[in-house]
Amino acid sequence: MCHQRLLAVRAVYWNSFFKEADDTCFPAVCPVFIRRRNPACVVLAERMRVVSVSGQHFPALVLNADFRPLSYFPLSLWSWQEAVKAVFLDRVSVLSEYEDAVVHSPSQSMRLPSVIALKDYIPTARKPAFTRFNVFLRDNFSCQYCHDRLPTHELTFDHVIPRARGGRTTWENVVTACSPCNLLKGSKLPSELGMHPHRKPVQPSSRLLQENGRTFPPHYLHESWRDYLYWNTELET
């Protein structure tokens, strides 16, 4: 009974901020548990506005319940709207706030969170999906023949043992390659051209992909995120 009264008080308090909505109010980038139907589900009212400073969009760094980022590459970020929704639904804890960004309604205001942590732990997938992006990430976006690191639009993937020679499309037979090296190798075996991958292709763990992703810093990095992105880095003495 007390819990129900507390929810009712919270709903009245936040009424000037939010209006009722269904599942569609939450973008697909949010975890499933945030998009779940809930009688108390709310969205930002149109009359809310955020005070913008220097053109920033004020994203929030999202950490798992163990205070590690959900993802390093791409970095796990939510828009300020998604972060505020999650705070209201009591799905996250606010660890840090933007000092110069406040969201307003006619009667209330609150600082925007810059770092939030999920209250429910989301387990990391034991086996990462076999995708082009994850192959590139495993190989550090570098051609495995000439070792050049290139942007994704200049990379392809090559079958070490060509499909024409019985090779399969698997983690153990696919490597990142630049277009010139891929064209040069063609349908030849590595031994026929002396072109061997720099690293033997293997199925990576999710942890390996996360560690590789940490070597690619985001274009935007707020100062409040640094301790949580590099919290296990050895400190200087």
C-alpha positions as CSV (number, residue, x, y, z in Angstrom):
1,M,0.0,0.0,0.0
2,C,2.8,2.4,0.9
3,H,4.6,1.5,-2.3
4,Q,1.5,2.4,-4.3
5,R,1.1,5.7,-2.5
6,L,4.8,6.5,-3.2
7,L,4.3,5.8,-6.9
8,A,1.3,8.0,-6.9
9,V,3.2,10.9,-5.3
10,R,6.0,10.5,-7.8
11,A,3.6,10.5,-10.7
12,V,2.0,13.8,-9.5
13,Y,5.5,15.3,-8.9
14,W,6.6,14.5,-12.4
15,N,3.3,15.3,-14.1
16,S,4.7,18.6,-15.3
17,F,7.6,16.8,-16.9
18,F,5.9,13.8,-18.6
19,K,2.8,12.4,-20.3
20,E,1.6,8.8,-20.6
21,A,2.8,6.8,-23.5
22,D,3.2,3.2,-24.7
23,D,6.1,1.0,-25.8
24,T,6.7,3.1,-28.9
25,C,8.0,6.0,-26.9
26,F,11.4,4.3,-26.4
27,P,13.9,4.1,-29.2
28,A,15.2,0.7,-30.2
29,V,18.7,1.6,-29.0
30,C,17.5,1.4,-25.4
31,P,17.7,-2.0,-23.6
32,V,14.6,-4.2,-23.8
33,F,13.9,-3.7,-20.1
34,I,13.5,0.0,-20.6
35,R,11.1,-0.4,-23.6
36,R,8.9,-2.9,-21.6
37,R,5.3,-1.9,-21.2
38,N,4.7,-0.2,-17.8
39,P,1.6,1.6,-16.4
40,A,4.0,4.4,-15.2
41,C,5.8,4.7,-18.6
42,V,6.3,8.3,-19.6
43,V,7.9,10.5,-22.3
44,L,9.1,14.0,-22.2
45,A,6.4,16.5,-22.6
46,E,6.7,18.8,-25.7
47,R,6.9,21.8,-23.4
48,M,10.2,20.6,-21.9
49,R,13.3,22.2,-23.2
50,V,17.0,21.8,-22.5
51,V,19.4,24.7,-22.1
52,S,22.1,24.0,-24.7
53,V,25.6,25.2,-24.3
54,S,28.1,25.4,-27.2
55,G,26.0,23.2,-29.4
56,Q,26.4,20.1,-27.2
57,H,23.7,17.4,-27.2
58,F,24.5,16.2,-23.7
59,P,24.7,12.4,-24.2
60,A,25.0,10.1,-21.2
61,L,27.6,7.4,-20.9
62,V,25.8,4.2,-20.0
63,L,27.5,1.7,-17.7
64,N,26.5,-1.8,-16.8
65,A,25.8,-2.6,-13.2
66,D,29.5,-3.5,-12.7
67,F,30.3,0.1,-13.8
68,R,31.9,-0.9,-17.1
69,P,30.6,0.6,-20.3
70,L,28.1,-1.5,-22.1
71,S,30.3,-1.1,-25.2
72,Y,33.5,0.7,-26.0
73,F,33.2,0.8,-29.8
74,P,30.8,2.2,-30.5
75,L,30.7,3.8,-27.1
76,S,27.5,3.1,-25.2
77,L,25.7,6.5,-25.2
78,W,22.1,7.5,-24.7
79,S,20.6,10.8,-25.6
80,W,19.6,13.0,-22.7
81,Q,15.9,12.2,-23.4
82,E,16.6,8.5,-23.0
83,A,18.7,9.0,-19.9
84,V,16.0,11.1,-18.2
85,K,13.3,8.4,-19.0
86,A,15.5,5.7,-17.5
87,V,16.1,7.8,-14.4
88,F,12.4,8.4,-13.9
89,L,11.7,4.6,-14.4
90,D,14.3,3.9,-11.7
91,R,16.3,1.7,-14.1
92,V,19.6,3.5,-13.6
93,S,21.6,5.3,-11.0
94,V,23.0,8.7,-11.8
95,L,26.8,8.9,-11.2
96,S,27.6,12.3,-12.6
97,E,25.7,15.3,-14.0
98,Y,26.4,18.1,-16.5
99,E,27.0,21.2,-14.5
100,D,25.9,23.5,-17.3
101,A,22.8,21.7,-18.7
102,V,19.4,21.8,-17.0
103,V,16.1,20.5,-18.4
104,H,13.1,22.6,-17.6
105,S,9.3,22.4,-17.4
106,P,7.1,25.3,-16.4
107,S,7.4,24.2,-12.7
108,Q,10.4,21.9,-12.4
109,S,14.0,21.6,-13.4
110,M,16.8,19.0,-13.2
111,R,20.4,18.6,-14.2
112,L,21.1,16.3,-17.1
113,P,23.0,13.1,-16.2
114,S,26.4,12.6,-17.9
115,V,27.1,9.1,-16.5
116,I,24.5,6.5,-15.6
117,A,24.7,2.9,-14.5
118,L,22.1,0.2,-15.0
119,K,20.7,-1.3,-11.8
120,D,20.2,-4.6,-13.5
121,Y,23.3,-6.3,-14.9
122,I,23.2,-7.2,-18.6
123,P,25.4,-10.3,-19.3
124,T,27.9,-10.0,-22.1
125,A,27.3,-12.3,-25.0
126,R,29.8,-15.2,-24.7
127,K,30.0,-15.6,-28.5
128,P,30.0,-12.3,-30.5
129,A,28.0,-12.3,-33.7
130,F,29.9,-13.2,-36.9
131,T,29.6,-9.8,-38.7
132,R,31.8,-7.8,-41.0
133,F,32.2,-5.1,-38.4
134,N,33.3,-7.6,-35.7
135,V,35.8,-9.1,-38.1
136,F,37.2,-5.6,-38.7
137,L,37.2,-4.9,-34.9
138,R,39.0,-8.2,-34.2
139,D,41.7,-7.3,-36.7
140,N,41.9,-3.7,-35.4
141,F,40.7,-2.3,-38.7
142,S,44.0,-3.3,-40.3
143,C,44.7,-5.2,-43.5
144,Q,46.1,-8.5,-42.4
145,Y,48.4,-8.6,-45.4
146,C,50.0,-5.1,-45.7
147,H,49.2,-4.1,-42.1
148,D,47.7,-0.7,-43.1
149,R,45.0,0.6,-40.8
150,L,42.2,2.0,-42.9
151,P,38.6,3.4,-42.5
152,T,35.9,0.8,-42.8
153,H,34.8,2.0,-46.3
154,E,38.2,1.1,-47.6
155,L,38.3,-2.4,-46.1
156,T,37.0,-5.7,-47.3
157,F,37.2,-9.2,-45.9
158,D,39.2,-12.0,-47.6
159,H,38.9,-15.8,-47.4
160,V,42.3,-17.1,-46.5
161,I,41.5,-20.3,-48.3
162,P,39.3,-19.1,-51.2
163,R,35.8,-20.4,-51.5
164,A,36.8,-21.6,-55.0
165,R,39.3,-23.8,-53.3
166,G,36.9,-25.2,-50.7
167,G,37.3,-22.4,-48.1
168,R,34.4,-21.6,-45.8
169,T,33.0,-18.3,-44.5
170,T,34.0,-18.7,-40.8
171,W,35.9,-16.8,-38.2
172,E,38.9,-19.1,-38.8
173,N,39.0,-18.4,-42.5
174,V,38.1,-14.7,-42.9
175,V,40.4,-11.8,-42.4
176,T,40.3,-8.0,-42.9
177,A,42.0,-6.9,-46.1
178,C,42.4,-3.7,-48.1
179,S,41.1,-3.8,-51.7
180,P,44.5,-3.9,-53.4
181,C,45.6,-6.9,-51.3
182,N,42.3,-8.7,-51.8
183,L,42.6,-8.2,-55.5
184,L,46.2,-9.3,-55.6
185,K,45.5,-12.5,-53.6
186,G,42.4,-13.4,-55.7
187,S,41.7,-17.1,-55.6
188,K,45.3,-18.1,-54.7
189,L,46.3,-20.0,-51.6
190,P,48.6,-18.1,-49.1
191,S,51.4,-20.5,-49.8
192,E,51.2,-19.9,-53.6
193,L,51.8,-16.1,-53.2
194,G,53.6,-16.0,-49.9
195,M,50.7,-13.9,-48.6
196,H,50.0,-15.0,-45.1
197,P,47.8,-13.2,-42.6
198,H,49.6,-11.1,-40.0
199,R,47.6,-12.9,-37.3
200,K,46.0,-16.3,-37.5
201,P,42.2,-15.8,-37.7
202,V,40.3,-17.1,-34.7
203,Q,36.9,-16.7,-33.2
204,P,37.3,-13.7,-30.8
205,S,35.8,-13.5,-27.4
206,S,33.5,-10.6,-26.5
207,R,36.2,-9.4,-24.0
208,L,38.8,-9.2,-26.8
209,L,36.4,-7.1,-29.0
210,Q,35.8,-4.8,-26.0
211,E,39.5,-4.4,-25.4
212,N,40.2,-3.7,-29.1
213,G,37.4,-1.2,-29.1
214,R,39.0,0.7,-26.2
215,T,41.9,1.6,-28.6
216,F,39.6,3.7,-30.7
217,P,38.7,6.8,-28.6
218,P,35.4,8.5,-29.5
219,H,35.3,11.9,-31.3
220,Y,33.6,13.4,-28.2
221,L,34.8,12.6,-24.7
222,H,33.3,14.5,-21.8
223,E,35.6,14.9,-18.8
224,S,33.2,13.1,-16.5
225,W,33.5,9.9,-18.5
226,R,37.2,9.5,-18.2
227,D,37.3,7.7,-14.9
228,Y,34.7,5.2,-16.1
229,L,36.3,4.5,-19.4
230,Y,39.8,4.0,-18.0
231,W,39.0,3.0,-14.4
232,N,41.2,-0.1,-14.5
233,T,44.3,1.7,-16.0
234,E,47.3,1.6,-13.7
235,L,47.6,4.9,-11.8
236,E,50.8,6.9,-11.8
237,T,52.7,6.9,-8.5
